Amino acid sequence: MRGVDRALRVRALAVALVLAALVSGCGPRSSPPRDEPPSTPIVLAGAEYVGPLLRAEILAFRERYPASDSIRVVTNGSAEGMEQLVNGDVSMSVLLRDLTDPEAEAAVRREGLQTFPFAWDAVAVIVNPGSPLEQLSRSELGWIYSGSTSSWADLGWKAGGPIIALTSGTRLGMYAYVEQTLLNGGTYAKTVYAPPTEEEAVDVVATRRNAIACVSRPYAEAAGDRVRVLRIAQAKGLPYIPLTRETVLQRTYPLLRSIALATPAKVRETASELITFISGVDGQAIVARYGYAPATVPIRIVRTAEEAE
């Protein structure tokens, strides 16, 4: 995947994290069972960018529990991952959005499923560097994606022309996230483009002055100066919040989405142990190291004296 792994390696941390210890009894057991057959794969449901985080978690888990069942990551879209999970083809899936109604109904028919949120990440709203736009509210984004607003003139850019709005492919988590979060379950305007990958959406924005897209944070970071990330307000009249490491960690940025592990109601032992590990202090430290906000362990931001000034 172009640039994302490199961006993860070179990102300078602006803040220090202090992960608080979990209450007693929430840590992993001494060792997972050793007498089960090899586990079915963990499926990464959604954008491939979460792959590095999951592989790091699995590597650390295997180092601690070398006798545990093998675990591998298969990257695909949210829809494919949930279909495989509901059908019993895999033991776990990563969920980057809320369940759709058909998925929930299918899960109930298959004796249910459960989800375990373990991280938070931001959705970046990007425009071309040639655009004068600096900020938008969530309601204005809803107008754009619903088609209520189709011209940049309606949003203050008189010479902007028609809005080229992009989302991701329909089988990816970003497509459903925008639908659920910005459209309140409504439908996209027919003028919204949905290229197969988020990388392609970034490429269009980088080359079209009047384009806008919602993409996963690491894709926006990897794009560098090719695009500009907008500040976002929860609603018109409220403060516009920039997308920074600190606003993600403090969860003040308005466009956050949960990253969760989904399993059948009857979860495999190794899968249960992995969830316990990722939810614990060591697993959440890995979450923070990869630029996501920990979901199960309290954090505290510590600034140096120079930063405080």
Beta strands, then each sheet from edge to edge (+ up, - down):
strand 1: 16-19
strand 2: 42-45
strand 3: 73-76
strand 4: 92-95
strand 5: 113-127
strand 6: 135-137
strand 7: 164-166
strand 8: 211-216
strand 9: 228-229
strand 10: 231-233
strand 11: 240-241
strand 12: 256-264
strand 13: 293-294
strand 14: 299-302
sheet 1: 1+ 14-
sheet 2: 3+ 2+ 4+ 12- 5+ 8- 7-
sheet 3: 3+ 2+ 4+ 12- 5+ 9-
sheet 4: 3+ 2+ 4+ 12- 5+ 13-
sheet 5: 6+ 10+ 11-
end
